């Protein structure tokens, strides 16, 4: 069937923080002013794997934060995953390498 390009994601933390959004394309940039929750979204996703008691994630595919080390190998070897990365991520400063690997993947 292939990897869908429309995904509904709900991420909640027990203390009340909630994200509910739809990703409609292969590359989505979440923009906004400082202190609007973009980095908090990344932190919640990073903590989700270790704390499934107080953080809930609903999506039709796997959602993970792209690690800063080994990101290129991960993009080549993991399939059908939504990767999140913050603006400081080294992959975004790797020249065309990130773009080429991301375009070639089905993530």
C-alpha positions as CSV (number, residue, x, y, z in Angstrom):
1,X,0.0,0.0,0.0
2,X,2.9,2.4,0.6
3,X,3.4,5.1,3.1
4,X,0.6,7.5,3.5
5,X,1.3,11.2,3.3
6,X,-1.5,12.3,5.7
7,X,-1.1,11.4,9.3
8,X,-3.1,12.6,12.3
9,X,-0.9,12.9,15.4
10,X,-2.1,13.4,19.0
11,X,0.5,13.7,21.7
12,X,-0.6,14.3,25.3
13,X,1.1,14.7,28.6
14,X,-0.7,14.0,31.9
15,X,-0.1,17.5,33.2
16,X,-2.2,19.0,30.4
17,X,0.1,19.7,27.4
18,X,-1.6,18.4,24.2
19,X,-0.6,18.6,20.6
20,X,-3.2,17.6,17.9
21,X,-2.2,18.1,14.3
22,X,-2.2,16.6,10.8
23,X,0.8,16.2,8.6
24,X,-0.2,16.4,5.0
25,X,3.1,16.1,3.1
26,X,6.5,14.4,3.1
27,X,8.2,17.5,4.6
28,X,6.5,19.7,7.1
29,X,8.0,22.6,8.8
30,X,6.4,23.8,12.0
31,X,7.0,27.4,12.4
32,X,6.1,29.9,15.1
33,X,7.4,32.5,17.5
34,X,9.7,31.7,20.3
35,X,8.0,30.0,23.3
36,X,5.1,28.6,21.3
37,X,5.9,25.0,22.0
38,X,7.9,23.7,19.1
39,X,10.8,22.5,21.3
40,X,8.4,21.2,23.9
41,X,6.9,19.0,21.2
42,X,10.4,17.5,20.4
43,X,11.1,17.0,24.2
44,X,7.8,15.2,24.7
45,X,8.5,12.9,21.7
46,X,12.0,12.2,23.1
47,X,10.5,11.3,26.5
48,X,7.7,9.2,25.2
49,X,9.8,6.1,24.7
50,X,10.9,6.2,28.4
51,X,7.6,7.4,30.0
52,X,4.5,5.8,28.4
53,X,2.7,6.2,31.7
54,X,2.4,10.0,31.6
55,X,2.8,10.6,27.9
56,X,0.4,9.3,25.2
57,X,0.9,9.2,21.5
58,X,-1.7,8.3,18.9
59,X,-0.7,8.0,15.2
60,X,-1.0,5.5,12.4
61,X,2.8,5.1,12.2
62,X,5.8,5.4,14.4
63,X,6.9,9.0,15.4
64,X,10.4,9.5,16.7
65,X,12.9,12.3,17.1
66,X,15.8,11.9,14.7
67,X,19.0,11.4,16.7
68,X,21.9,13.7,16.3
69,X,24.4,10.9,15.9
70,X,23.7,8.3,13.2
71,X,20.8,10.1,11.7
72,X,22.0,9.3,8.1
73,X,22.1,5.6,8.8
74,X,18.7,5.7,10.4
75,X,17.1,7.4,7.5
76,X,18.5,4.7,5.1
77,X,17.4,1.8,7.3
78,X,14.1,2.6,9.0
79,X,10.9,2.7,7.0
80,X,7.5,4.3,7.4
81,X,8.4,6.6,10.3
82,X,7.8,10.2,11.0
83,X,11.0,11.9,12.1
84,X,10.9,15.1,14.0
85,X,13.9,17.4,14.4
86,X,14.5,20.7,16.0
87,X,16.0,23.7,14.1
88,X,19.4,23.1,15.8
89,X,19.7,19.5,14.5
90,X,23.1,18.8,12.8
91,X,21.4,17.1,9.8
92,X,19.9,20.5,8.8
93,X,23.5,21.8,8.5
94,X,24.9,18.8,6.6
95,X,24.5,20.4,3.2
96,X,22.6,18.4,0.6
97,X,23.2,15.1,2.4
98,X,20.1,15.3,4.6
99,X,17.8,16.4,1.8
100,X,19.0,13.6,-0.5
101,X,18.7,10.9,2.2
102,X,15.3,12.2,3.3
103,X,13.9,12.3,-0.3
104,X,15.2,8.8,-1.0
105,X,13.5,7.4,2.1
106,X,9.8,6.5,2.5
107,X,9.7,8.3,5.9
